[in-house]
């Protein structure tokens, strides 16, 4: 009775159309009509009308050479428009919580705003005694490991526009002041693809930072963990690096980034 109540308002045609679209997968990127009919298990005449409707609306595309169908641009457009409406904090919060649990380190998401980085999400490790940053905290982009990764996306012209003077701003002891030295450091970071900053911004605190890409392939943000040590322990370095990378790749995927095959 309960099941009948739940299904009485379903639209059969819409249900069949969605079932047919969901038949496509990584293993079934191109399907003939016969294969679609077999996978969804609906009457042949019904399946034919559904396929014709989806093709007409742009949700399926026919390859006239092979007479097979694949998902059309309107399917992608629906997904991308939704993805574009999300921000990195929305899609990344749960991911950095999982990263915190697996790494046992405080985790953060940050973006760049001009010469500053802004923390947009954070989760603290249990029992952490490290002085934590708050959401909305700003720090100079050239002073932190997170900022270095965010700078890897800039061209030389963009970099010089951001830092027009040979001397970088600030007057904190131990701070990097030379624009060219920072540029060389950032280029090395770009080639490496990540940063392990050991006591770079704060003595006794290390970090592992990985870039997050948007669907255009630009660096949209960074994900990091904070390790309360002068140096990341060599026994944990590879594991922690892989965990941060996996988190960054997951968030990048949520933002629509399709990684290029190596």
C-alpha positions in Angstrom: 0.0 0.0 0.0 2.8 2.4 1.0 4.7 1.6 -2.3 1.5 2.2 -4.3 1.1 5.6 -2.6 4.7 6.5 -3.3 4.5 5.7 -7.0 1.0 6.9 -8.0 2.3 10.3 -9.1 5.3 9.1 -11.1 5.4 10.1 -14.8 6.1 6.9 -16.7 7.6 8.6 -19.8 10.0 10.6 -17.7 10.9 7.6 -15.6 11.7 5.6 -18.8 13.7 8.4 -20.3 15.9 8.7 -17.1 16.3 4.9 -17.0 17.6 5.0 -20.5 20.1 7.8 -19.9 21.4 6.0 -16.8 22.1 3.0 -19.0 25.2 4.9 -20.2 28.3 4.5 -18.1 32.1 4.3 -18.4 31.6 0.7 -19.8 28.8 1.7 -22.1 29.7 5.1 -23.6 28.2 4.2 -27.0 25.1 2.0 -27.4 23.0 0.7 -30.3 19.3 0.9 -30.0 19.2 -2.9 -29.4 21.7 -2.6 -26.6 19.7 0.2 -24.9 16.5 -1.7 -25.3 18.1 -4.8 -23.7 19.7 -2.8 -20.8 16.5 -1.0 -19.8 14.1 -3.8 -20.3 11.2 -1.8 -21.7 8.9 -2.6 -24.7 10.6 -2.0 -28.0 8.1 0.5 -29.3 8.3 2.5 -26.0 12.1 2.5 -26.1 12.0 3.7 -29.7 9.8 6.7 -28.8 11.9 7.5 -25.7 15.1 7.4 -27.8 13.6 9.6 -30.5 12.5 12.1 -27.9 15.9 12.3 -26.1 17.7 12.7 -29.4 15.3 15.5 -30.5 15.9 17.3 -27.1 19.7 16.9 -27.4 20.1 14.5 -24.5 21.3 11.8 -26.9 23.5 12.0 -30.0 23.4 9.5 -32.9 26.5 8.6 -34.8 25.3 8.0 -38.3 28.4 6.0 -39.3 28.1 3.4 -36.5 24.4 3.9 -35.8 25.1 4.1 -32.1 24.0 6.7 -29.5 26.0 8.6 -26.9 25.0 11.2 -24.3 24.4 14.6 -25.8 25.6 18.0 -24.8 22.4 18.8 -22.9 23.3 16.2 -20.4 26.7 17.7 -19.9 25.2 21.2 -19.8 22.8 20.3 -17.0 25.7 19.0 -14.9 28.1 21.8 -15.6 25.6 24.5 -14.9 24.9 23.0 -11.5 28.6 22.6 -10.8 29.3 26.2 -11.8 26.7 27.3 -9.1 28.7 25.7 -6.4 31.8 27.2 -4.6 34.8 25.4 -3.4 33.8 25.6 0.3 30.4 24.0 -0.4 31.9 21.0 -2.3 35.0 20.7 -0.2 33.8 20.8 3.4 33.0 17.1 3.6 36.2 16.2 1.8 38.5 18.1 4.2 36.6 16.5 7.1 37.5 13.1 5.7 41.1 14.3 5.1 41.3 15.4 8.7 40.0 12.0 9.9 42.5 10.0 7.7 45.5 12.2 8.3 44.8 13.2 11.9 45.9 16.7 10.9 43.9 20.0 10.7 42.8 20.6 7.2 42.0 23.8 5.2 40.7 25.2 2.0 42.0 28.5 0.7 41.6 30.8 -2.3 43.5 33.8 -3.6 42.2 37.4 -3.5 44.9 39.6 -5.0 47.9 39.5 -2.8 46.1 37.6 0.0 45.0 34.1 0.6 41.7 33.7 2.3 40.8 30.6 4.3 37.3 29.5 3.2 36.9 26.3 5.1 38.8 24.5 8.0 38.5 21.6 10.3 40.7 21.0 13.4 42.3 17.7 14.3 41.2 16.3 17.7 43.3 17.6 20.5 45.2 20.0 18.3 47.1 22.6 20.2 48.2 24.5 17.2 46.8 28.0 17.0 44.2 27.7 14.3 43.2 30.2 11.6 39.5 31.1 11.3 37.4 31.1 8.2 37.9 34.5 6.5 41.5 34.9 7.8 43.7 36.6 5.3 47.5 36.1 5.0 50.0 37.5 2.4 50.1 35.2 -0.5 53.9 35.3 -0.8 54.5 34.3 2.8 52.7 30.9 2.9 53.0 27.5 1.3 49.3 27.8 0.4 50.0 31.1 -1.4 52.9 29.6 -3.3 50.7 27.0 -4.8 48.0 29.5 -5.7 50.6 31.6 -7.5 51.6 28.7 -9.8 48.7 29.5 -12.0 50.0 33.0 -12.9 51.9 33.9 -16.1 55.0 36.1 -15.7 53.0 39.1 -16.8 50.3 38.4 -14.3 52.9 37.9 -11.6 54.6 41.2 -12.3 51.3 43.0 -12.3 50.6 41.5 -8.8 54.1 42.4 -7.6 55.4 45.3 -9.6 58.3 46.1 -7.3 61.5 44.1 -7.0 61.0 44.0 -3.2 58.0 42.1 -1.9 55.8 43.9 0.6 56.1 43.4 4.4 58.6 43.7 7.2 58.4 40.5 9.2 61.8 39.0 10.2 62.7 36.0 8.1 60.1 36.9 5.4 61.0 36.4 1.8 61.5 39.8 0.2 63.0 39.2 -3.3 60.4 39.0 -6.1 62.7 37.0 -8.4 63.5 34.5 -5.6 59.8 33.9 -5.0 59.2 33.5 -8.8 61.8 30.8 -9.1 60.4 29.1 -6.0 56.9 29.1 -7.5 58.1 27.8 -10.8 59.7 24.8 -9.0 56.5 24.3 -7.1 54.6 24.3 -10.4 56.8 21.6 -11.9 56.6 19.5 -8.7 52.8 20.0 -8.6 52.5 20.5 -4.8 54.4 22.0 -1.9 55.6 20.6 1.4 56.3 23.7 3.4 58.4 22.8 6.5 58.4 25.7 8.9 58.0 28.1 5.9 55.5 30.4 7.5 55.6 29.5 11.2 58.5 27.8 13.0 57.6 24.3 14.1 54.6 24.0 11.8 54.8 22.2 8.5 52.1 21.9 5.8 51.3 19.8 2.7 49.5 21.7 0.0 47.9 20.6 -3.3 46.1 22.6 -6.0 42.4 22.3 -6.8 41.5 22.9 -10.4 38.2 24.2 -11.9 36.7 22.9 -15.1 38.8 25.3 -17.2 42.0 23.8 -15.7 42.9 26.9 -13.7 43.9 26.7 -10.0 40.8 27.6 -8.2 41.9 26.9 -4.6 44.2 24.8 -2.5 43.7 22.1 0.1 46.2 21.6 2.9 47.0 19.9 6.1 48.9 21.4 9.0 51.5 19.1 10.5 52.7 20.1 14.0 56.4 19.4 13.4 59.5 21.1 12.2 59.6 18.6 9.4 57.0 16.2 8.1 58.1 12.8 9.5 59.7 10.8 6.7 57.7 7.7 7.7 54.4 9.5 7.1 55.4 11.9 4.3 54.3 9.7 1.4 51.0 8.6 3.0 50.1 12.2 3.9 51.0 13.5 0.5 48.8 10.9 -1.2 45.9 11.7 1.1 46.1 15.4 0.4 46.4 14.7 -3.3 43.3 12.5 -3.3 41.3 15.2 -1.5 42.4 17.8 -4.0 41.5 15.5 -7.0 38.1 14.8 -5.5 37.2 18.4 -5.0 38.6 19.2 -8.5 36.3 16.6 -9.9 33.3 18.1 -8.1 34.2 21.4 -9.7 34.1 19.8 -13.2 37.9 19.3 -13.8 38.7 16.4 -16.0 42.3 15.4 -15.4 44.4 14.8 -18.5 45.7 11.3 -19.1 49.4 11.1 -18.1 
